[in-house]
Amino acid sequence: MTENEIATVVIDIAFNIHRKYGPGLFESVYEEIFCYELSKTGLFFKRQQAIPLVHEEIRLEVGFRADVIIENKVIVEMKSIEAIANVHFKQVLTYLKLSGLKLGLLINFNVALMKNGIHRIANKL
């Protein structure tokens, strides 16, 4: 699957979860349900995947933890917060650069309309 095809699956799952439960739950709850639904698709994914960071001569085994990486192509960063800030977009872009991946989806479930909670961040896609 391409990054865009994976993104379509992710967005469908996010909409279905939000339609059923709405805003207000903990991020960990949305992530658990999301991964359960994602497992039904047959797509390979890793949850809370540690990504190393190398700076000159030092290597940090955990530079960050990606909420979900799907098919080693798409990072999904989930939030359940009042509002997405500019730093959240930059956070996902940093994750993409460090991992070498091209597409990130920033999803905030704490919104009235799910379409306002989904954001695509591309890294040389």
C-alpha positions as CSV (number, residue, x, y, z in Angstrom):
1,M,0.0,0.0,0.0
2,T,1.1,3.6,-0.6
3,E,1.3,6.2,2.1
4,N,-1.9,7.8,0.8
5,E,-3.8,4.4,0.8
6,I,-2.7,3.8,4.4
7,A,-3.8,7.3,5.3
8,T,-7.3,6.6,4.0
9,V,-7.5,3.5,6.2
10,V,-6.3,5.5,9.2
11,I,-8.8,8.3,8.6
12,D,-11.7,5.9,8.2
13,I,-10.8,4.2,11.5
14,A,-10.4,7.6,13.3
15,F,-13.8,8.8,12.0
16,N,-15.5,5.6,13.1
17,I,-14.0,5.8,16.6
18,H,-15.0,9.4,17.0
19,R,-18.5,8.8,15.7
20,K,-19.0,6.0,18.3
21,Y,-17.3,7.6,21.3
22,G,-16.9,11.4,20.6
23,P,-14.4,13.6,22.3
24,G,-13.2,13.6,25.9
25,L,-11.5,10.2,26.5
26,F,-7.9,9.8,27.4
27,E,-5.4,9.6,24.5
28,S,-4.5,6.0,25.6
29,V,-8.1,4.9,25.2
30,Y,-8.2,6.2,21.6
31,E,-4.9,4.6,20.8
32,E,-6.0,1.2,22.2
33,I,-9.2,1.2,20.2
34,F,-7.4,2.5,17.1
35,C,-4.8,-0.3,17.2
36,Y,-7.5,-2.9,17.8
37,E,-9.4,-1.6,14.7
38,L,-6.1,-1.4,12.7
39,S,-5.3,-5.0,13.6
40,K,-8.5,-6.0,11.8
41,T,-7.2,-4.6,8.5
42,G,-4.2,-6.9,8.3
43,L,-1.7,-3.9,8.0
44,F,1.5,-4.4,9.9
45,F,2.1,-1.8,12.6
46,K,4.1,-1.1,15.7
47,R,2.8,0.7,18.7
48,Q,4.9,3.0,20.9
49,Q,7.9,2.3,18.7
50,A,11.2,3.7,20.0
51,I,13.1,5.6,17.4
52,P,16.8,6.3,18.0
53,L,18.5,9.6,17.7
54,V,22.1,9.9,16.6
55,H,24.0,13.1,17.4
56,E,27.6,13.2,16.3
57,E,29.2,10.4,18.4
58,I,26.3,9.6,20.7
59,R,23.4,7.4,20.0
60,L,20.2,7.6,22.1
61,E,18.2,4.4,21.7
62,V,15.0,6.3,22.4
63,G,15.0,9.8,20.8
64,F,11.2,9.6,20.8
65,R,8.3,7.1,20.8
66,A,5.9,7.1,17.8
67,D,2.4,6.3,18.8
68,V,1.8,4.1,15.8
69,I,3.9,3.3,12.7
70,I,2.0,1.6,10.0
71,E,3.7,-0.6,7.3
72,N,7.0,1.3,8.1
73,K,5.6,4.1,6.0
74,V,3.2,6.3,8.1
75,I,3.5,7.7,11.6
76,V,0.2,8.4,13.4
77,E,0.5,10.8,16.4
78,M,-2.6,10.8,18.5
79,K,-3.8,13.5,20.8
80,S,-6.8,14.2,23.0
81,I,-6.2,17.8,23.9
82,E,-8.0,21.2,23.8
83,A,-6.3,22.4,20.7
84,I,-3.4,21.4,18.4
85,A,-0.5,23.9,18.7
86,N,2.1,24.7,16.0
87,V,4.6,22.7,18.0
88,H,2.6,19.5,17.5
89,F,3.0,19.9,13.7
90,K,6.7,20.5,14.1
91,Q,6.9,17.5,16.5
92,V,5.5,15.2,13.8
93,L,7.8,16.6,11.2
94,T,10.8,16.0,13.5
95,Y,9.6,12.4,13.9
96,L,9.4,12.0,10.2
97,K,12.8,13.4,9.6
98,L,14.4,11.2,12.3
99,S,12.7,8.1,11.1
100,G,13.1,8.8,7.4
101,L,9.4,8.3,6.8
102,K,7.4,10.5,4.5
103,L,3.9,10.9,5.9
104,G,2.6,11.6,9.4
105,L,-1.0,12.0,10.5
106,L,-1.6,14.1,13.6
107,I,-5.0,13.2,15.0
108,N,-6.7,15.0,17.8
109,F,-9.8,13.2,19.0
110,N,-10.8,16.0,21.4
111,V,-12.8,17.9,18.7
112,A,-16.5,18.4,18.0
113,L,-16.0,17.4,14.3
114,M,-13.4,14.8,13.5
115,K,-12.6,16.5,10.1
116,N,-11.1,19.3,12.2
117,G,-8.9,16.9,14.2
118,I,-7.0,15.3,11.3
119,H,-3.8,16.8,9.9
120,R,-1.4,15.5,7.3
121,I,2.3,16.3,7.6
122,A,4.6,15.4,4.7
123,N,8.3,15.0,4.6
124,K,9.4,15.1,1.0
125,L,6.4,13.1,-0.1
